Amino acid sequence: MAEQKELIVKDDHGVEHNLYNLPKGFVFEGSIRIWDCNLEELPDLSDVTVTGDFCCGDETLTSLKGSPKEVGGMFSCFRGNL
């Protein structure tokens, strides 16, 4: 059985979401901040809308593939190997 990936973040309402299990067309209410998680690639958020900021700062990222479809606030990526 394949290992289930988890990356849990809370939305503006305090609800926890696993970024690896968001359905297509999902609207994440709030900001997603991913850093120091040792990710080589982002979870597939390519059909997810983020109403707040999307920030990813991880030294091991090599691509922005999987970035959200739409970000309502700031999109920030730093410290990666892009």
C-alpha positions as a printed Julia matrix, in Angstrom:
82×3 Matrix{Float64}:
   0.0    0.0     0.0
   1.33   3.46   -0.93
   2.17   5.84    1.89
  -0.46   8.54    2.43
   1.07  12.01    2.21
   0.01  14.71    4.65
   0.54  18.43    4.79
  -2.03  19.9     7.18
  -2.92  23.61    7.18
  -5.78  25.5     8.84
  -8.11  27.81    6.95
  -9.52  31.09    8.28
 -12.24  29.16   10.12
  -9.77  26.94   11.97
 -10.64  23.88    9.88
  -7.68  21.62    9.1
  -7.11  20.49    5.5
  -4.6   18.04    4.06
  -3.19  19.8     0.99
  -2.69  16.42   -0.67
  -6.42  15.63   -0.53
  -8.18  18.81   -1.63
 -10.86  18.19   -4.26
 -10.74  19.81   -7.69
 -12.29  23.27   -7.68
 -11.76  23.66   -3.91
 -11.68  27.22   -2.54
  -9.31  27.46    0.41
 -10.5   30.38    2.54
  -7.36  31.94    3.96
  -3.63  31.77    3.39
  -1.42  28.77    2.8
   2.13  29.02    4.11
   4.49  26.15    3.4
   8.09  26.34    4.56
  10.78  24.09    5.93
   8.83  20.94    5.03
  11.63  19.46    2.89
   9.35  19.2    -0.14
  10.89  18.51   -3.53
   7.59  19.41   -5.17
   4.34  21.06   -4.14
   1.11  19.17   -3.58
  -1.11  19.42   -6.69
  -3.08  22.59   -6.01
  -3.42  23.42   -9.71
  -7.22  23.4    -9.52
  -7.47  25.08   -6.09
  -8.21  28.74   -5.4
  -6.58  30.34   -2.35
  -8.41  33.47   -1.16
  -5.43  34.76    0.86
  -1.68  34.5     0.39
   0.28  31.54   -0.92
   3.81  31.37    0.43
   6.27  28.55   -0.11
   9.8   28.78    1.2
  11.63  25.52    1.14
  15.23  24.94    0.16
  14.42  21.7    -1.61
  11.71  22.93   -4.03
  12.87  22.7    -7.62
   9.64  23.73   -9.37
   6.41  25.64   -8.84
   4.45  22.89  -10.61
   1.27  22.27   -8.62
   0.89  25.91   -7.54
  -2.68  27.1    -6.92
  -4.88  28.0    -9.89
  -5.6   31.4    -8.34
  -4.27  33.34   -5.34
  -6.26  36.28   -3.98
  -3.34  37.78   -2.04
   0.43  37.65   -2.33
   2.25  34.78   -4.04
   5.69  34.4    -2.49
   8.35  31.77   -3.06
  11.8   32.01   -1.53
  14.82  29.89   -0.63
  14.1   27.32   -3.31
  16.27  25.7    -5.95
  14.14  27.07   -8.76
